[in-house]
């Protein structure tokens, strides 16, 4: 399975990669430091799952997921990882775009459940 993480903080991406390669090495992981890079990766690779940060410069995670949803190369599943998870109520616009909103920093054991 091809899994993409998008976050504007490279240290966080490195942590995601190290943890998940250790816990689930059978998957292929892609990292994007901004939404435009994530779009390019999705155009080139068949991404099955995307995890994206909410707050990023130029294009936030919601905008990224909306763009992907309108494209033929959109991943099958999308998840949001954010430090602002308490700000989302069930009627928030994001809930039609994502399976789940995870708090930042994520529990990697819980993230593994999303990969099943």
Secondary structure as GFF3:
##gff-version 3
##sequence-region A 1 116
A	DSSP	beta_strand	2	6	.	.	.	ID=ss1
A	DSSP	alpha_helix	10	23	.	.	.	ID=ss2
A	DSSP	beta_strand	28	32	.	.	.	ID=ss3
A	DSSP	alpha_helix	35	44	.	.	.	ID=ss4
A	DSSP	beta_strand	49	53	.	.	.	ID=ss5
A	DSSP	alpha_helix	61	69	.	.	.	ID=ss6
A	DSSP	beta_strand	77	82	.	.	.	ID=ss7
A	DSSP	three_ten_helix	85	87	.	.	.	ID=ss8
A	DSSP	three_ten_helix	93	96	.	.	.	ID=ss9
A	DSSP	beta_strand	100	103	.	.	.	ID=ss10
A	DSSP	alpha_helix	108	115	.	.	.	ID=ss11
###
